Amino acid sequence: MPRQLVKRIDAQTRRQGASRSDFVRQAVSKQLAVLEQWEQLTGKARSQYAGKQLSESEVAGLVSKQRTT
């Protein structure tokens, strides 16, 4: 990892009273959850859409629909 990134992580862990390992574990877990949620959402959208390209309003509608389910 770049030295500057490690310094930022260490500064944050000191403020939180956590270990670097715990911080990285939490960050990776959160990022994986976001990516998995995105894959699920886009997979559903792809299976429900027959057109070539989604408009912004269609994307917003799909996201809104997913959030309510």
Contacts in CASP RR format, 6 or more apart in sequence:
PFRMAT RR
TARGET T0000
AUTHOR 0000-0000-0000
METHOD contacts of the structure
MODEL  1
MPRQLVKRIDAQTRRQGASRSDFVRQAVSKQLAVLEQWEQLTGKARSQYA
GKQLSESEVAGLVSKQRTT
6 20 0 8 1.000
9 20 0 8 1.000
9 23 0 8 1.000
9 24 0 8 1.000
10 20 0 8 1.000
12 23 0 8 1.000
13 19 0 8 1.000
13 20 0 8 1.000
13 22 0 8 1.000
13 23 0 8 1.000
16 23 0 8 1.000
41 62 0 8 1.000
41 63 0 8 1.000
41 66 0 8 1.000
44 62 0 8 1.000
44 66 0 8 1.000
45 54 0 8 1.000
45 59 0 8 1.000
45 62 0 8 1.000
48 62 0 8 1.000
49 58 0 8 1.000
54 62 0 8 1.000
END
